[in-house]
């Protein structure tokens, strides 16, 4: 099997050169597609007819940003015209619908959207504000059924309908962590770990076969806290109790017949889609033979990425892993380049029209070095006399908290995952892989004792670290932890010892984080912007927000992304079950060695 692995990997290098040739041709075609998509991006707000409905489809990914070029270049090249939605576009459309007299109400079409709890919380809060402030209605519909995440959002609706043979799934939360130690043992890679923090669990999948007691403790706490928030909210929306929601979650609700869902007040009506459309037409005074007047978020929302020359609050997005490598495509959720982001913040300091900044953080962390560079830029912005707030999204953990801790004010969702104040280093030793499995020997000639430290092949060192080298790296990690906790203590105006008591790499939910002083206030991006504007002495009608970095296409990054996608597809096809070996080795080889990182969990 290992010989097959090696032969296929070598063969894939040949395939890469062929892919390069075809991708150069594809790039010429892509240029025309980009020009067409760019023209689509310069849209104006669509006209709205009387008795219209804002149509929100919970379908596909909900990312932090939308409103640039609406069609993903990668999707266009693959013949897929669907695209992810931006949370900022959805929130802007809901706000616009609240005051638009031609919008009668909102339809939530539940199709199994993908978003973390904090994103859903922000969306649901905006919908609740719409209903309360405008007095307008919200209906929700699930044709095949409604999954748990969609139901959490839909529970804000006045009425929920499903297909008579549909289902509703509420089951609670579970986190599933894969452990790769046996895989690496078989391949011949040993992970050498240096860390500070009992709860710093990002290294566990590579050195353990199962979850540690400390990691189980922290996961039980923050997953339980997030579930309680969501269960309480669903219960309040449906006029049930938290205990009742948990009873339903334990009863395999997904298998319950639709009539029983109606009986237990999980839904308000059963109807097929065409009958539901008739109900909507009657509610909006539309003739049965006419089409519903549906308005889509991207058409209703003001141009959220429009540039402005007015006095402004800068909204700087820090989304993804810090210095993970690979670059970004279309500026969307492809990681944080610490140098680029720091330069943007330094430039904003010099801009007279920028009166304050909100750093929108949705990051599990990453490079310790990169985190410190962004912290320094944020600190310089604050020292310039301009107010700065942080708005946390789904994650602001480890390096994500590092870059947040110096702000004047920190806002988070109740379901945000934050904390994880700790540092680790992870250095692979591929001696067994290279010598015993790939049959490659090596010889070294060195001028000094540590000259060959880290030398190897395929980005993987070929020798174990010596005790002296391990001790030196541990001192380096310890120093990084001291600096990290000092940054947090200075930013939060508390002692370093008090930070260390809640640090140790421990992950916290938003509610607990507020209780222990890691965040100041619950709320989303809009609340953070208002706070900064008030601090800057700006009147509500005298400023605008400007998003950074600009959502502009990066031709080279897009071409590289297409090549990488084609190579990955080829590798996955040819390696089959061996692909996981390749992928995990690739991640380890490419990552920086010293990290402030929390591995994001997928809550199932």
C-alpha positions in Angstrom: 0.0 0.0 0.0 2.8 2.4 0.9 4.5 1.8 -2.5 1.2 2.6 -4.2 1.0 5.8 -2.1 4.5 6.8 -3.3 3.9 6.0 -7.0 0.7 7.9 -7.1 2.2 10.9 -5.4 5.0 11.0 -7.9 2.6 10.5 -10.8 0.6 13.5 -9.5 3.6 15.8 -10.0 3.4 15.0 -13.7 -0.3 15.6 -13.7 0.4 19.0 -12.1 2.5 20.2 -15.1 -0.3 19.1 -17.4 -2.8 20.9 -15.2 -0.7 24.1 -15.4 -0.9 24.1 -19.2 -4.7 23.7 -19.2 -5.1 26.3 -16.4 -3.2 28.9 -18.5 -5.7 28.4 -21.2 -8.5 28.5 -18.7 -7.2 31.8 -17.3 -7.8 33.4 -20.6 -11.5 32.2 -20.6 -11.7 33.3 -17.0 -10.8 36.9 -17.8 -13.9 37.3 -19.9 -16.0 35.6 -17.1 -14.5 38.0 -14.6 -15.4 41.1 -16.7 -18.9 39.9 -17.0 -19.2 39.2 -13.3 -17.7 42.5 -12.4 -20.4 44.3 -14.4 -22.9 42.3 -12.4 -21.3 43.5 -9.2 -22.0 47.2 -9.9 -25.7 46.7 -9.2 -28.3 49.2 -8.0 -31.0 48.5 -5.4 -33.9 46.9 -7.3 -37.3 48.5 -7.5 -39.9 47.0 -5.1 -43.6 46.5 -5.9 -46.4 46.9 -3.4 -47.2 43.8 -1.4 -43.7 42.3 -1.8 -42.1 39.7 0.4 -38.4 39.6 1.4 -37.4 36.1 0.6 -34.6 34.6 2.7 -33.4 31.1 1.7 -31.4 29.3 4.3 -29.4 27.4 1.7 -25.7 27.0 1.3 -23.1 28.8 3.4 -23.6 32.1 5.2 -20.3 33.8 5.2 -19.2 37.1 6.8 -19.3 39.2 3.7 -21.2 39.5 0.4 -22.1 42.4 -1.8 -19.0 42.4 -4.0 -19.1 40.4 -7.2 -22.1 38.1 -6.6 -20.9 35.1 -8.5 -17.9 33.2 -7.3 -15.2 32.8 -9.9 -14.5 29.3 -8.8 -18.2 28.4 -9.1 -18.3 30.0 -12.6 -15.3 27.9 -13.7 -17.0 24.8 -12.4 -20.3 25.6 -14.1 -22.1 26.3 -10.7 -24.0 29.6 -10.6 -25.0 29.2 -6.9 -23.0 31.3 -4.4 -22.7 31.8 -0.7 -24.6 34.5 1.1 -23.0 37.3 3.1 -24.3 37.9 6.6 -23.8 41.6 6.1 -26.1 41.5 3.0 -28.8 39.6 4.9 -28.7 42.0 7.9 -28.8 45.0 5.6 -31.8 43.7 3.6 -33.7 42.9 6.8 -33.0 46.4 8.1 -34.1 47.9 4.8 -37.3 45.8 4.8 -38.3 47.0 8.2 -38.8 50.6 6.9 -39.9 49.8 3.4 -43.6 50.2 3.2 -43.8 48.1 0.1 -42.5 45.0 2.0 -45.4 43.2 3.7 -43.3 40.6 5.5 -40.5 38.1 5.4 -40.5 34.5 4.2 -37.8 32.2 5.6 -37.3 29.2 3.2 -35.6 26.4 5.3 -33.4 24.4 3.0 -30.6 23.3 5.3 -28.3 26.3 5.4 -24.8 26.0 6.8 -23.7 28.5 9.5 -22.3 28.4 13.0 -24.5 29.3 16.0 -23.2 32.9 16.4 -24.0 33.7 12.7 -27.5 32.3 13.2 -27.9 34.3 16.4 -27.1 37.5 14.6 -29.5 36.7 11.8 -32.3 35.7 14.2 -31.8 38.8 16.4 -32.2 41.0 13.3 -35.4 39.2 12.3 -36.8 39.6 15.8 -36.0 43.3 15.7 -37.7 43.5 12.3 -40.9 41.9 13.7 -40.9 44.0 16.9 -40.1 47.4 15.3 -42.2 47.1 12.2 -45.1 45.1 13.3 -44.8 43.1 10.1 -45.1 39.3 9.9 -42.5 36.5 9.4 -43.4 33.1 8.0 -41.2 30.1 7.7 -41.5 27.0 5.4 -39.7 23.7 5.1 -40.6 21.6 2.1 -38.5 18.5 2.9 -38.3 19.5 6.5 -36.4 21.8 8.8 -33.0 20.9 10.4 -32.0 22.1 13.8 -30.0 25.2 12.8 -32.7 26.4 10.4 -35.3 25.8 13.1 -33.4 27.9 15.6 -33.7 30.8 13.1 -37.3 30.0 12.1 -38.5 29.9 15.7 -38.7 33.7 15.5 -41.5 33.4 12.9 -45.1 34.1 13.6 -46.0 30.8 11.8 -43.9 27.8 10.7 -45.2 25.4 8.0 -43.8 22.1 6.7 -44.8 19.6 4.0 -47.2 17.0 5.3 -44.5 14.4 4.9 -41.7 16.6 6.1 -39.8 16.4 9.4 -38.2 18.7 12.0 -34.9 17.7 13.5 -33.9 18.9 17.0 -31.3 16.7 18.6 -28.9 18.9 20.7 -25.2 19.3 20.1 -22.3 16.9 19.8 -18.7 17.6 18.9 -16.7 14.8 17.1 -12.9 15.1 17.2 -10.9 12.7 14.9 -7.6 11.5 16.3 -4.8 10.8 13.8 -2.0 9.4 16.1 -2.5 5.8 14.8 -2.6 7.1 11.2 0.7 8.9 11.8 2.2 5.9 13.6 1.4 3.8 10.5 2.8 6.4 8.1 5.9 6.9 10.2 5.5 10.4 11.5 6.0 11.4 15.1 4.5 14.7 16.4 6.8 16.5 18.8 4.7 18.9 20.8 5.7 21.9 22.9 2.8 23.8 24.6 1.6 26.0 27.4 -1.9 25.4 28.7 -3.5 22.3 30.1 -6.6 22.9 27.9 -4.6 23.7 24.7 -6.2 20.8 22.8 -5.3 21.6 19.2 -2.4 19.2 19.5 -4.4 16.3 20.9 -5.5 14.7 17.6 -1.8 14.2 16.7 -0.5 12.8 20.0 -3.5 11.0 21.6 -5.9 8.3 20.6 -8.9 9.8 22.5 -10.0 13.1 24.2 -8.2 14.2 27.3 -10.1 14.8 30.6 -9.3 18.5 30.4 -10.5 18.8 26.8 -13.7 16.9 27.6 -14.4 19.2 30.6 -14.0 22.4 28.5 -16.1 21.0 25.6 -18.9 19.9 27.9 -19.0 23.4 29.4 -19.0 25.6 26.3 -21.0 23.2 24.1 -23.6 22.9 26.9 -23.7 26.6 27.3 -24.3 27.3 23.6 -27.0 24.6 23.4 -28.7 26.1 26.5 -28.8 29.5 24.7 -30.3 28.0 21.6 -32.8 25.8 23.4 -33.9 28.7 25.6 -34.4 30.9 22.5 -36.3 28.2 20.5 -38.5 27.6 23.6 -39.3 31.3 24.0 -40.1 31.6 20.3 -42.5 28.7 20.4 -43.9 29.4 23.9 -42.5 26.1 25.2 -40.0 25.4 28.0 -36.3 24.5 27.8 -37.2 21.2 29.4 -39.7 20.5 26.7 -37.2 21.3 23.9 -34.7 18.9 25.5 -37.4 16.2 25.8 -38.1 16.6 22.1 -34.4 16.4 21.3 -34.1 13.2 23.3 -37.1 11.6 21.6 -35.7 11.4 18.0 -37.9 14.2 16.9 -36.8 13.7 13.3 -38.8 10.5 13.2 -42.0 12.1 14.5 -45.0 12.3 12.1 -46.0 15.7 10.9 -49.4 15.5 12.6 -47.6 15.1 16.0 -45.4 18.1 15.2 -48.5 20.1 14.8 -50.0 18.7 18.0 -46.9 19.5 20.1 -46.7 23.1 18.7 -43.4 22.5 16.9 -45.1 23.8 13.7 -48.2 25.7 13.0 -49.4 24.2 9.7 -49.0 21.4 7.2 -49.2 22.1 3.5 -47.5 21.3 0.2 -45.5 24.0 -1.4 -48.1 25.0 -4.0 -50.7 25.3 -1.2 -48.3 27.4 0.9 -47.8 29.7 -2.0 -51.6 30.2 -2.1 -51.6 31.1 1.5 -48.8 33.7 0.9 -50.8 35.2 -2.1 -53.9 35.5 0.1 -51.8 37.2 2.9 -50.3 39.7 0.5 -53.4 40.4 -1.6 -51.9 38.9 -4.7 -54.3 37.3 -7.3 -54.0 33.5 -7.3 -53.1 33.5 -11.0 -50.3 36.0 -10.5 -46.8 35.3 -9.2 -45.7 36.1 -5.7 -43.7 39.3 -5.4 -40.5 38.0 -3.9 -37.6 40.3 -3.3 -34.1 38.9 -2.7 -31.7 40.2 -0.1 -29.0 41.1 -2.6 -31.5 43.2 -4.5 -33.1 44.9 -1.5 -30.0 45.7 0.5 -28.1 48.9 0.0 -24.7 48.5 -1.6 -22.8 47.3 1.5 -19.4 47.3 -0.2 -19.8 50.8 -1.8 -16.9 53.2 -1.2 -17.5 56.5 0.4 -15.7 59.8 0.7 -17.7 60.8 3.8 -16.5 60.7 7.4 -16.6 57.0 8.2 -16.2 54.2 10.7 -13.9 51.6 9.2 -15.1 48.0 9.5 -12.0 45.8 9.1 -12.7 42.1 8.6 -10.3 39.6 10.1 -11.7 36.2 8.9 -10.1 32.8 8.9 -6.8 31.4 10.1 -3.9 33.8 10.6 -1.1 33.4 8.1 -2.3 29.9 7.1 -0.9 30.4 3.6 -2.5 29.9 0.2 -3.8 33.5 -0.2 -7.4 34.5 -0.7 -9.8 34.3 -3.6 -12.2 37.3 -4.0 -11.3 38.3 -0.4 -13.8 35.7 1.0 -13.0 33.7 4.1 -9.7 32.5 2.8 -7.6 33.4 5.8 -5.9 36.5 7.3 -2.6 37.8 5.9 -1.2 39.5 8.9 1.1 41.8 6.9 -1.7 42.9 4.6 -4.2 43.4 7.4 -1.6 45.4 9.5 -0.8 47.6 6.6 -4.5 48.4 6.1 -4.9 49.4 9.8 -1.7 51.6 9.6 -3.1 53.3 6.5 -6.4 54.0 8.3 -4.6 55.8 11.1 -3.4 58.4 8.5 -6.9 58.8 7.0 -8.5 61.9 8.4 -12.0 60.8 7.2 -11.7 57.6 9.3 -12.9 58.5 12.8 -12.9 55.1 14.3 -12.6 51.4 13.6 -14.5 48.1 14.3 -12.4 45.0 13.9 -14.7 42.2 12.9 -13.0 39.0 14.1 -14.1 35.6 13.0 -10.9 33.6 13.5 -9.7 30.5 15.4 -6.2 32.1 15.5 -3.1 30.9 13.8 0.5 32.2 13.7 1.7 33.6 17.0 4.0 36.0 15.1 1.2 37.2 12.8 -1.1 37.7 15.8 1.4 40.0 17.5 1.8 42.1 14.3 -2.0 42.6 14.1 -2.2 43.4 17.8 0.5 46.1 17.4 -1.4 47.7 14.5 -4.6 47.8 16.5 -2.7 49.2 19.4 -1.2 52.0 17.3 -4.7 52.8 15.9 -5.9 53.2 19.5 -2.9 55.3 20.5 -3.8 57.7 17.6 -6.8 58.8 19.6 -9.4 57.1 17.5 -11.8 54.6 19.2 -11.6 50.9 18.3 -14.0 48.1 19.1 -14.0 44.5 18.3 -17.1 42.6 17.0 -16.7 38.9 17.4 -18.4 36.4 15.1 -18.4 32.6 15.4 -14.9 32.4 16.7 -12.4 34.8 18.3 -10.2 32.2 19.9 -6.5 31.9 20.6 -4.8 34.2 18.0 -8.3 35.5 17.3 -8.5 36.7 20.9 -4.9 38.0 20.8 -5.8 40.5 18.0 -9.0 41.5 19.9 -7.8 42.0 23.4 -6.4 45.5 22.9 -9.6 47.1 21.8 -11.4 49.8 23.8 -14.6 47.6 23.8 -15.3 44.0 22.9 -18.7 42.8 21.6 -19.6 39.2 21.2 -22.6 37.0 20.5 -23.8 34.8 23.4 -22.9 31.8 21.2 -19.4 33.1 20.2 -16.5 30.8 20.9 -13.6 32.7 22.4 -10.7 32.5 24.8 -8.2 29.6 24.2 -5.4 31.9 25.4 -2.4 29.6 24.9 0.5 28.8 22.5 1.9 25.5 21.2 4.5 24.3 18.8 4.2 21.2 16.8 7.2 19.8 14.9 6.9 16.5 13.0 9.6 13.9 12.9 9.5 11.9 9.6 12.5 9.7 10.2 10.5 6.5 10.0 8.5 7.6 7.1 11.4 8.7 5.0 13.9 5.9 5.9 11.7 2.9 6.6 8.7 3.5 4.4 10.2 5.4 1.5 13.6 3.8 1.7 15.5 7.1 1.5 18.7 7.6 3.5 20.5 10.8 4.1 23.9 12.1 5.3 24.6 15.4 6.8 27.7 17.6 7.0 27.3 20.5 9.5 29.5 23.2 10.9 27.6 23.5 14.2 25.6 21.3 16.5 22.2 22.6 15.5 22.8 23.5 11.9 20.8 20.6 10.6 17.8 21.1 13.0 14.6 20.8 11.0 16.3 19.5 7.8 14.3 17.0 5.9 12.3 16.2 2.9 8.8 17.2 1.7 8.8 19.9 4.4 9.1 17.2 7.2 12.2 17.1 9.4 14.0 13.8 9.3 15.3 13.6 12.9 13.9 13.9 16.4 14.7 17.0 18.3 17.5 16.7 20.9 16.7 17.4 24.6 18.6 20.7 24.2 16.6 21.7 21.2 13.3 20.8 22.8 14.2 22.8 25.9 15.0 25.8 23.7 11.7 25.6 21.9 9.8 25.2 25.2 11.4 28.5 26.4 10.3 30.1 23.2 6.7 29.0 23.7 6.8 30.0 27.3 8.0 33.5 26.4 5.2 33.7 23.8 2.7 32.7 26.4 4.0 35.4 28.8 3.6 38.0 26.1 0.2 36.8 25.1 -1.2 36.9 28.7 0.5 40.3 29.2 -1.3 41.7 26.1 -4.6 40.4 27.4 -4.0 41.8 30.9 -3.0 45.2 29.6 -6.0 45.3 27.1 -8.5 44.2 29.8 -6.9 46.3 32.5 -6.5 43.4 34.9 -3.5 41.6 36.4 -1.6 39.1 34.4 -2.1 36.5 37.1 -5.9 36.9 36.8 -5.6 36.3 33.1 -3.6 33.2 33.6 -6.3 31.8 35.9 -8.7 31.7 33.0 -6.2 31.1 30.2 -4.3 27.8 30.0 -5.7 27.5 26.5 -9.2 27.1 27.8 -12.1 27.7 25.4 -15.1 29.7 26.6 -18.6 30.5 25.2 -19.7 34.1 24.9 -21.8 34.1 28.1 -19.1 32.8 30.3 -16.5 35.0 28.6 -18.5 38.0 29.6 -18.8 36.8 33.2 -15.0 36.3 33.5 -14.2 39.6 31.8 -12.9 38.6 28.4 -15.7 40.5 26.6 -17.7 43.6 27.5 -21.1 43.4 25.9 -23.4 41.2 23.9 -24.3 42.4 20.4 -23.3 42.3 16.8 -21.5 44.4 14.3 -24.1 47.2 14.1 -24.0 47.7 17.9 -20.2 47.9 17.8 -20.3 50.5 15.0 -22.8 52.6 17.0 -20.5 52.5 20.1 -17.5 53.6 18.1 -19.5 56.4 16.4 -20.7 57.6 19.8 -17.2 57.6 21.2 -16.0 59.6 18.2 -18.7 62.1 18.8 -20.4 61.4 15.4 -24.1 61.9 14.8 -26.0 59.0 13.3 -26.7 60.8 10.0 -23.2 62.2 9.6 -21.2 59.2 8.9 -21.0 55.9 6.9 -19.3 52.6 7.3 -16.6 51.5 4.9 -15.5 47.8 4.7 -11.9 46.7 4.5 -10.1 45.0 2.8 -11.9 45.7 -0.5 -13.6 42.8 -2.2 -11.5 42.9 -5.3 -10.7 40.0 -7.5 -7.1 38.7 -7.4 -6.4 37.1 -10.7 -3.2 35.3 -9.7 -4.9 33.9 -6.5 -7.9 32.7 -8.5 -5.6 30.9 -11.0 -3.7 29.3 -8.2 -6.9 28.3 -6.5 -8.2 26.6 -9.7 -4.9 24.8 -10.1 -5.0 23.7 -6.4 -8.6 22.5 -6.7 -7.8 20.5 -9.9 -4.8 18.9 -8.3 -6.7 18.1 -5.1 -9.5 16.4 -7.1 -6.9 14.4 -9.0 -5.1 13.3 -5.8 -8.4 12.4 -4.1 -9.4 10.3 -7.1 -6.1 8.5 -7.4 -5.2 8.0 -3.8 -8.7 7.0 -2.6 -8.5 6.0 1.0 -4.9 7.0 1.1 -5.8 10.7 0.5 -6.2 11.3 4.3 -2.5 10.4 4.7 -1.5 12.9 2.1 -3.8 15.7 3.4 -2.7 15.5 7.1 1.0 15.4 6.1 0.4 18.4 3.9 -1.3 20.4 6.7 1.5 19.6 9.1 4.3 20.4 6.6 2.8 23.8 5.6 1.8 25.2 9.0 4.0 27.5 10.9 5.6 25.7 13.9 4.6 28.1 16.7 0.8 28.8 16.8 -1.9 30.5 18.7 -4.7 28.3 17.3 -7.9 26.6 18.2 -9.0 23.9 15.9 -12.6 24.8 14.9 -15.2 22.3 15.9 -18.1 21.2 13.8 -21.2 21.0 16.1 -23.4 18.2 14.9 
